[in-house]
Amino acid sequence: DLTWRLRLQPADPGWVDIVLRTPLLDTTRIRHDLGWTPTRSSVSTLEELVAGLVEGAAGDTPPLASATSGPLRSHEIATGVGGSSGAVPGGPT
């Protein structure tokens, strides 16, 4: 909550709680019924995520592009993006 109030994180604490409370999924049924197998391991996926965070990887969308969010998301902090302007419809309050 403190990092939200200091505008150091762009997501409302309620969204963070949702992510942390998301259940782990069992893939047994999809493997058995559909013959599905993952093409990447959870470890390699996590390694790729962490590498992207460390490298400051950007995406093709304006919220993820470094040109619009600035270094260390400084433009978001400066403009107040993510401030407490009210609840997101359908989201946590």
Buried (B, 14 or more C-beta within 10 A) or exposed (E): EEEBEEBEBBBBBBBBEEEEEEEEEEEEEEEEEEEEEEEEEEEEEEEEEEEEEEEEEBEEEEEEEBEEBBEEBEBBBEEEBBEEEEEEEEEEE
